[in-house]
Amino acid sequence: MSEKKTHPHCPICRAEVALLDQNKAFPFCSERCKSEDLGKWFGGAYLVPGRSASPEEIVEEVRRPRQDD
């Protein structure tokens, strides 16, 4: 019995997606879908939960020494 290989689907258009070694736009099916997804991030269609940080908080966080575990 042979195993059927399944490919992932593009999150934008739902087309089958070739794997990374065959597709530079992975996990998207094309550069067009990759660009459309990036545009959604820039346009605010996707949000990461949490509160917004002020520019001062960001600078403080970046300058804070890391504590390695």
Beta strands, then each sheet from edge to edge (+ up, - down):
end
